[in-house]
Amino acid sequence: MSTQERQGTQSPQSPDSPQEEIYTWTGRARRWLLKRLPPQKLLPQDQPSYVSSWIYVFGMASLAALGVVIISGLVLSLNGPQWYHTSGLGHFTNSVHLWSVELFFLLMVVHLWGKYWMAAWRGGRVLTWVTGVIAFAVSIAAAFTGYLLQTNFDSQWIAFEGKDALNAVGIGAWFDVADLGQMFAWHIELLPIGVGAIVVLHVLLVRVHGVVPPIDATEHPWNESEGPR
Amino acid sequence: MTRTPSMTWKAGHDVASRPWQGRVRDYDLFKEVAIGFVVVAAVTLGLAGIFGSPDEPAVTFASWSSSDPVDFASTATAELGGTSDTAQYGPPYNDTQGATQTLGPIDLQSLAGVRLPIDTATAFVIAPLRTLPSVPPAVARWTSASAAQKARWTDAYAKALAADTGHSLPRPTAGEGPVPTMIASLSAMARSGGLDGALAGQGGFYPLNRTSAILFLGDGQYFQNLAANQHLTGDQWGMMNETGNTPGQAWLWLFSFFYQIEPFASLPNADLVVVLIMGALTLLLALLPFIPGLRTIPRWIPLHRVIWRDYYRAARDSASTGQSAIASSAASSSSGLSGTSERPPSAPRSETG
């Protein structure tokens, strides 16, 4: 790490100072991030005109359902594993958690199929597709561990049934479906962090690359009389 | 169109790869997310209020031994004699030879090793009996016997239990040694709820690991029958079902599907094969943009014409009547949650295409 002192190399910090000297890792990272995802691209106020279909609702609705999953899950976890067995409000919260997960998967599957038929990986968007599939796969693991935490007959049976597949591939000791302590760690910490991080990356990639245009689209029917902006 | 559109993932110089130069429409991200959250939350609350969620009470050793004492005794005898499914499972619970699921040279179960060692006789029978205020003398007689003698005793009692069609345990005979007494004591302990506590107590003051108890339950027929009555067993699409009328884990349909069809259903290594297939299919889905043919299907079956029908209609109108028709068609679009007013891009771009 350089400890050399500098004088007079730092420009005034202002959005109007594009000539600021970049000489640190932090500066280079900021320059790269701002180049890839400037604020107006991260939080746009308009979209290409072809972004006009109900299919686009399902991606956003998946995020909304994930929000409900997280909030209801937080309420459940903060009240402890026995709360929903003994409290009417707890049972309702558990029902909200369950149905938000059901909706999350339903919306996510429609979103996934929609993106397949739109061939949404075109134009350098392959990472957006890959992260979406990973988010789906990790969500399945997260939901599975949730079923194991119900501390009722379902969780008993799913643990008994599920152990064989995990043992067969040699991960049953570290993903022990009958160990409530492990499952709490997987369901409340590790997998939500995984899903959250991948979903955030997925959304950022959507913003970086933009929404894929229609297959065989051409721009000129829309702007041939307008010219470039 | 005169040119075949590219379906590749690679960025090039086509419309999909470069910033969109066409018309744009108003879009309020935060407003859409806020409305979406409210709608989804309302639908969720409605579904939760109407359908609720299942909460079938957990099975206990007390309920098992009371409801089906012969099955409980038979299972406990098998645990004691080392003939139960758990006792012969292999890794991660024990090192039973030839018990692992393999595929050619692949033996991941052995590779992981015995990580959760369970001696069923000790963990499920002897250790709980030793927690009783008065430990049955039969326990000492059992522990001092030879392995061959233990096998003869448990085999004899297992046969007596198998022939028992009633609700009470068979009368002990000399050839069964201390086994009937031990099992009777364990049954009484179970009926009183003491066995549930004893098995949980093996984890110390904070008994979070229920592996032993789940395996013991699963070795019996009572637990399996309860599950079968609820359509939860492996040959009943069990992994994706749930008690009651809730949808369960519908997203596991493909995983469960393989267990319903031959040759997978009867394979001795079905779990390993199905997991590997599902892993391969997931990888295939993730890497689909790289696979010619699979990535071209959306062009061959043009559902995208439905998805982007507003765009294609406007493009068609443009080709036949000129630019004004495009604007008219686009402005009449009613799809999506954001504002529908379209305009030429008069401000700095906020989106790439």
Chai-1 contact restraints between the chains, C-beta under 6 A:
chainA,res_idxA,chainB,res_idxB,connection_type,confidence,min_distance_angstrom,max_distance_angstrom,comment,restraint_id
A,Q40,B,S350,contact,1.0,0.0,6.0,A-B,restraint_1
A,P44,B,S350,contact,1.0,0.0,6.0,A-B,restraint_2
A,P44,B,E351,contact,1.0,0.0,6.0,A-B,restraint_3
A,D46,B,V24,contact,1.0,0.0,6.0,A-B,restraint_4
A,D46,B,D26,contact,1.0,0.0,6.0,A-B,restraint_5
A,D46,B,Y27,contact,1.0,0.0,6.0,A-B,restraint_6
A,D46,B,S350,contact,1.0,0.0,6.0,A-B,restraint_7
A,Q47,B,R25,contact,1.0,0.0,6.0,A-B,restraint_8
A,Q47,B,Y27,contact,1.0,0.0,6.0,A-B,restraint_9
A,Q47,B,E351,contact,1.0,0.0,6.0,A-B,restraint_10
A,P48,B,W20,contact,1.0,0.0,6.0,A-B,restraint_11
A,P48,B,V24,contact,1.0,0.0,6.0,A-B,restraint_12
A,P48,B,E351,contact,1.0,0.0,6.0,A-B,restraint_13
A,P48,B,G353,contact,1.0,0.0,6.0,A-B,restraint_14
A,S49,B,R23,contact,1.0,0.0,6.0,A-B,restraint_15
A,S49,B,R25,contact,1.0,0.0,6.0,A-B,restraint_16
A,S49,B,A330,contact,1.0,0.0,6.0,A-B,restraint_17
A,S49,B,E342,contact,1.0,0.0,6.0,A-B,restraint_18
A,Y50,B,W308,contact,1.0,0.0,6.0,A-B,restraint_19
A,Y50,B,Y311,contact,1.0,0.0,6.0,A-B,restraint_20
A,S52,B,D310,contact,1.0,0.0,6.0,A-B,restraint_21
A,S52,B,S333,contact,1.0,0.0,6.0,A-B,restraint_22
A,S52,B,S335,contact,1.0,0.0,6.0,A-B,restraint_23
A,S52,B,G336,contact,1.0,0.0,6.0,A-B,restraint_24
A,S53,B,I307,contact,1.0,0.0,6.0,A-B,restraint_25
A,S53,B,S335,contact,1.0,0.0,6.0,A-B,restraint_26
A,W54,B,S335,contact,1.0,0.0,6.0,A-B,restraint_27
A,I55,B,I307,contact,1.0,0.0,6.0,A-B,restraint_28
A,M60,B,E32,contact,1.0,0.0,6.0,A-B,restraint_29
A,M60,B,G36,contact,1.0,0.0,6.0,A-B,restraint_30
A,A61,B,G36,contact,1.0,0.0,6.0,A-B,restraint_31
A,A61,B,V40,contact,1.0,0.0,6.0,A-B,restraint_32
A,A64,B,G36,contact,1.0,0.0,6.0,A-B,restraint_33
A,A64,B,F37,contact,1.0,0.0,6.0,A-B,restraint_34
A,A64,B,V40,contact,1.0,0.0,6.0,A-B,restraint_35
A,A65,B,V40,contact,1.0,0.0,6.0,A-B,restraint_36
A,G67,B,F37,contact,1.0,0.0,6.0,A-B,restraint_37
A,V68,B,A41,contact,1.0,0.0,6.0,A-B,restraint_38
A,V68,B,T44,contact,1.0,0.0,6.0,A-B,restraint_39
A,N94,B,S53,contact,1.0,0.0,6.0,A-B,restraint_40
A,S95,B,A48,contact,1.0,0.0,6.0,A-B,restraint_41
A,S95,B,G52,contact,1.0,0.0,6.0,A-B,restraint_42
A,S95,B,S53,contact,1.0,0.0,6.0,A-B,restraint_43
A,V96,B,T44,contact,1.0,0.0,6.0,A-B,restraint_44
A,V96,B,A48,contact,1.0,0.0,6.0,A-B,restraint_45
A,L98,B,S53,contact,1.0,0.0,6.0,A-B,restraint_46
A,W99,B,T44,contact,1.0,0.0,6.0,A-B,restraint_47
A,W99,B,L47,contact,1.0,0.0,6.0,A-B,restraint_48
A,W99,B,A48,contact,1.0,0.0,6.0,A-B,restraint_49
A,S100,B,T44,contact,1.0,0.0,6.0,A-B,restraint_50
A,E102,B,P247,contact,1.0,0.0,6.0,A-B,restraint_51
A,L103,B,T44,contact,1.0,0.0,6.0,A-B,restraint_52
A,F105,B,W251,contact,1.0,0.0,6.0,A-B,restraint_53
A,W117,B,P298,contact,1.0,0.0,6.0,A-B,restraint_54
A,W117,B,L303,contact,1.0,0.0,6.0,A-B,restraint_55
A,W117,B,H304,contact,1.0,0.0,6.0,A-B,restraint_56
A,M118,B,H304,contact,1.0,0.0,6.0,A-B,restraint_57
A,M118,B,I307,contact,1.0,0.0,6.0,A-B,restraint_58
A,A119,B,M7,contact,1.0,0.0,6.0,A-B,restraint_59
A,A119,B,P298,contact,1.0,0.0,6.0,A-B,restraint_60
A,W121,B,W9,contact,1.0,0.0,6.0,A-B,restraint_61
A,W121,B,P289,contact,1.0,0.0,6.0,A-B,restraint_62
A,R122,B,A16,contact,1.0,0.0,6.0,A-B,restraint_63
A,G123,B,A11,contact,1.0,0.0,6.0,A-B,restraint_64
A,G123,B,A16,contact,1.0,0.0,6.0,A-B,restraint_65
A,G123,B,S17,contact,1.0,0.0,6.0,A-B,restraint_66
A,G124,B,A11,contact,1.0,0.0,6.0,A-B,restraint_67
A,G124,B,S17,contact,1.0,0.0,6.0,A-B,restraint_68
A,V126,B,W9,contact,1.0,0.0,6.0,A-B,restraint_69
A,V126,B,P289,contact,1.0,0.0,6.0,A-B,restraint_70
A,W129,B,P289,contact,1.0,0.0,6.0,A-B,restraint_71
A,V130,B,A286,contact,1.0,0.0,6.0,A-B,restraint_72
A,V133,B,L285,contact,1.0,0.0,6.0,A-B,restraint_73
A,V133,B,A286,contact,1.0,0.0,6.0,A-B,restraint_74
A,A137,B,T282,contact,1.0,0.0,6.0,A-B,restraint_75
A,I140,B,W251,contact,1.0,0.0,6.0,A-B,restraint_76
A,N152,B,D55,contact,1.0,0.0,6.0,A-B,restraint_77
A,N152,B,E56,contact,1.0,0.0,6.0,A-B,restraint_78
A,N152,B,A58,contact,1.0,0.0,6.0,A-B,restraint_79
A,F153,B,E56,contact,1.0,0.0,6.0,A-B,restraint_80
A,F153,B,A58,contact,1.0,0.0,6.0,A-B,restraint_81
A,D154,B,E242,contact,1.0,0.0,6.0,A-B,restraint_82
A,D154,B,T243,contact,1.0,0.0,6.0,A-B,restraint_83
A,Q156,B,A58,contact,1.0,0.0,6.0,A-B,restraint_84
A,W157,B,A227,contact,1.0,0.0,6.0,A-B,restraint_85
A,W157,B,L232,contact,1.0,0.0,6.0,A-B,restraint_86
A,A159,B,I214,contact,1.0,0.0,6.0,A-B,restraint_87
A,F160,B,I214,contact,1.0,0.0,6.0,A-B,restraint_88
A,F160,B,G218,contact,1.0,0.0,6.0,A-B,restraint_89
A,E161,B,G238,contact,1.0,0.0,6.0,A-B,restraint_90
A,E161,B,M239,contact,1.0,0.0,6.0,A-B,restraint_91
A,D164,B,D271,contact,1.0,0.0,6.0,A-B,restraint_92
A,A165,B,D271,contact,1.0,0.0,6.0,A-B,restraint_93
A,A165,B,V275,contact,1.0,0.0,6.0,A-B,restraint_94
A,A168,B,Q101,contact,1.0,0.0,6.0,A-B,restraint_95
A,A168,B,Q109,contact,1.0,0.0,6.0,A-B,restraint_96
A,A168,B,D271,contact,1.0,0.0,6.0,A-B,restraint_97
A,A168,B,L272,contact,1.0,0.0,6.0,A-B,restraint_98
A,V169,B,L108,contact,1.0,0.0,6.0,A-B,restraint_99
A,V169,B,V275,contact,1.0,0.0,6.0,A-B,restraint_100
A,G170,B,L108,contact,1.0,0.0,6.0,A-B,restraint_101
A,G170,B,Q109,contact,1.0,0.0,6.0,A-B,restraint_102
A,G170,B,L111,contact,1.0,0.0,6.0,A-B,restraint_103
A,G170,B,A112,contact,1.0,0.0,6.0,A-B,restraint_104
A,G172,B,P92,contact,1.0,0.0,6.0,A-B,restraint_105
A,A173,B,P92,contact,1.0,0.0,6.0,A-B,restraint_106
A,A173,B,R115,contact,1.0,0.0,6.0,A-B,restraint_107
A,A173,B,L116,contact,1.0,0.0,6.0,A-B,restraint_108
A,D176,B,T211,contact,1.0,0.0,6.0,A-B,restraint_109
A,A178,B,R210,contact,1.0,0.0,6.0,A-B,restraint_110
A,A178,B,T211,contact,1.0,0.0,6.0,A-B,restraint_111
A,A178,B,I214,contact,1.0,0.0,6.0,A-B,restraint_112
A,D179,B,N209,contact,1.0,0.0,6.0,A-B,restraint_113
A,D179,B,T211,contact,1.0,0.0,6.0,A-B,restraint_114
A,L180,B,L208,contact,1.0,0.0,6.0,A-B,restraint_115
A,G181,B,L208,contact,1.0,0.0,6.0,A-B,restraint_116
A,G210,B,E351,contact,1.0,0.0,6.0,A-B,restraint_117
A,G210,B,T352,contact,1.0,0.0,6.0,A-B,restraint_118
A,G210,B,G353,contact,1.0,0.0,6.0,A-B,restraint_119
A,V212,B,A16,contact,1.0,0.0,6.0,A-B,restraint_120
A,P213,B,V15,contact,1.0,0.0,6.0,A-B,restraint_121
A,P213,B,A16,contact,1.0,0.0,6.0,A-B,restraint_122
A,P213,B,G353,contact,1.0,0.0,6.0,A-B,restraint_123
A,P214,B,W308,contact,1.0,0.0,6.0,A-B,restraint_124
A,P214,B,Y311,contact,1.0,0.0,6.0,A-B,restraint_125
A,I215,B,P5,contact,1.0,0.0,6.0,A-B,restraint_126
A,I215,B,H304,contact,1.0,0.0,6.0,A-B,restraint_127
A,D216,B,M1,contact,1.0,0.0,6.0,A-B,restraint_128
A,D216,B,P5,contact,1.0,0.0,6.0,A-B,restraint_129
A,A217,B,V15,contact,1.0,0.0,6.0,A-B,restraint_130
A,E219,B,V15,contact,1.0,0.0,6.0,A-B,restraint_131
A,E219,B,Q21,contact,1.0,0.0,6.0,A-B,restraint_132
A,E219,B,G22,contact,1.0,0.0,6.0,A-B,restraint_133
A,P221,B,A315,contact,1.0,0.0,6.0,A-B,restraint_134
A,P221,B,S318,contact,1.0,0.0,6.0,A-B,restraint_135
A,W222,B,G22,contact,1.0,0.0,6.0,A-B,restraint_136
A,W222,B,R23,contact,1.0,0.0,6.0,A-B,restraint_137
A,N223,B,Q21,contact,1.0,0.0,6.0,A-B,restraint_138
A,N223,B,G22,contact,1.0,0.0,6.0,A-B,restraint_139
A,S225,B,Q323,contact,1.0,0.0,6.0,A-B,restraint_140
A,E226,B,P344,contact,1.0,0.0,6.0,A-B,restraint_141
A,P228,B,Q21,contact,1.0,0.0,6.0,A-B,restraint_142
A,R229,B,P345,contact,1.0,0.0,6.0,A-B,restraint_143
